[in-house]
Amino acid sequence: MQESPKAAGEATGAPEEPEVHAFEATDLDHAQAALGDTYFPHRLDQLSTGGVMDMSLHTVQLGPLTVGRLTYGVEVSLDLGELGNAYNIAIPLAGRHDTESAGQRHIFTPGQACIYLPHRPTRITRWSADGIQYGIKFDRDYLEAELQGILGRPTRAPVTFDPVLDLADPQVSSWLSLVRTLVADLDKDHSMLYSPLISRPLVEALTSGLLLAANHDHRELLDTRVPAARPRTVKSALDAMHAHPEESWTVRALADLSGVSVRTLQDGFARYVGASPMAYLRGIRLERAHEELVAADPRYNAVSDIAYHWGFRHLGRFSIEYRKRYGQSPSVTLAKA
């Protein structure tokens, strides 16, 4: 694997701006390492028997956003697993890209983009030899904080996007114009576009634009006018649930903590959160259980212990809700840990 000397900052007098890194590789190990270091750890396999790999990757890191262009020159497959800490938008420029995520299969060619989610195992089962993609990697915490900032309220996390993004849609097309602005100088060592003063508002616009243009499970809230501020009573209950989701909370206990009646708290959640207190609490518990399952050792940890720890008393219901949200059973997640 070779990195451009200039991209490595060896050019005398180069401006102090984020650098564009250019990588090339002619074997699987170096190609896998280059993409793994910049985007996600993964398993890379060459599918075609003829031809020599000619991997090219140009990337720039812009705070919570990584922008890059990738090609392999041979037919390959990539097993990404769960992305964990990021969302990724793959935009094909050429070739064919077959993907598989949460039991759904899609074929992507120019004109469509694919959204990879942090909580769903993803595989690219076939990346054609002529395939070229832009990859836009969003830091998970940053994107989810942007959504909460737009809504003015806490949200269920992670954001579940539809996997297919139609680039011909007028709103998505406008968003794509922002992408083209950011990728315009990927073949240069440095660019004014990538200086913090210029890139920071572009990154924010690209993140907000994606949330407004793509379909996801919070889209209905974005399409309706919502209050920007939430009452102190609702915030008190939310803070308590986030701090100790494993506690045996009841609506009565949360209402007493907030100093209001059960009815007042329920009405506040319906208006400012978009879910009942118990439904919101189940979402937090599912999140924490999922994080623990991903990090657990299947030799020493059991699904039931983790479920009970996070307040789930009925293992069957936990498994149903978990599969609905993460696209696989909790035992499968633990086995892959």
Secondary structure, DSSP 8 states (H G I E B T S, - for coil): -EE-TTTTT-STT--SS--EEEEEESSHHHHHHHHHHHT---EEEE--SSS---EEEEEEEETTEEEEEEE-SS-EEEEEE---SEEEEEEEEES-EEEEETTEEEEE-TTEEEEE-TTS-EEEEEE-TT-EEEEEEEEHHHHHHHHHHHHTS---SS--B-SEEETTSHHHHHHHHHHHHHHTTTTSS--GGGSHHHHHHHHHHHHHHHHHHS-BTTHHHHTS---S---HHHHHHHHHHHH-TTS---HHHHHHHHTS-HHHHHHHHHHHTSS-HHHHHHHHHHHHHHHHHHHS-TTT--HHHHHHHTT---HHHHHHHHHHHHSS-HHHHHHH-
